[in-house]
Amino acid sequence: MNMEDMIYDLVIDKRLRKEKVTREWIADQALVCHASPHADDNAPPPFAASQHWVSNFMTRYLLSLRRRTNLTTLSDEALVDRAV
């Protein structure tokens, strides 16, 4: 499994837990995933996890940022009242 597949799995897991996924979080996870296999090396190959890389990663994996709504915090009855 390559680094991008691992990050994609982390994004999906985080979304399933209803946690917010941000571009900054994706970049941070990319840096962590990149550094971990090279922990024994003195200097891993350079990798910046730039905004451009994050955008391309999201495009490759068909990801988009989600907006949170306040509807999930309402009770079922309140949701029905708003919908009707």
URJO-V804993 format. One record per backbone hydrogen bond with DSSP energy under -1.0 kcal/mol. NH is the residue of the N-H (numbers start at 1). CO is the residue of the C=O. Records with the same first field share a line. If there is no record, write none. Layout:
NH=CO ; CO
This chain:
6=2
7=3
8=4
9=5
10=6
11=7
12=8
13=9
14=10
15=11
16=12
17=13
18=15
19=14
26=22
27=23
28=24
29=25
30=26
31=27
32=28
33=29
34=30
35=31
36=32
39=36
54=50
55=51
56=52
57=53
58=54
59=55
60=56
61=57
62=59
63=58
74=71
79=75
80=76
81=77
82=78
83=79
84=80
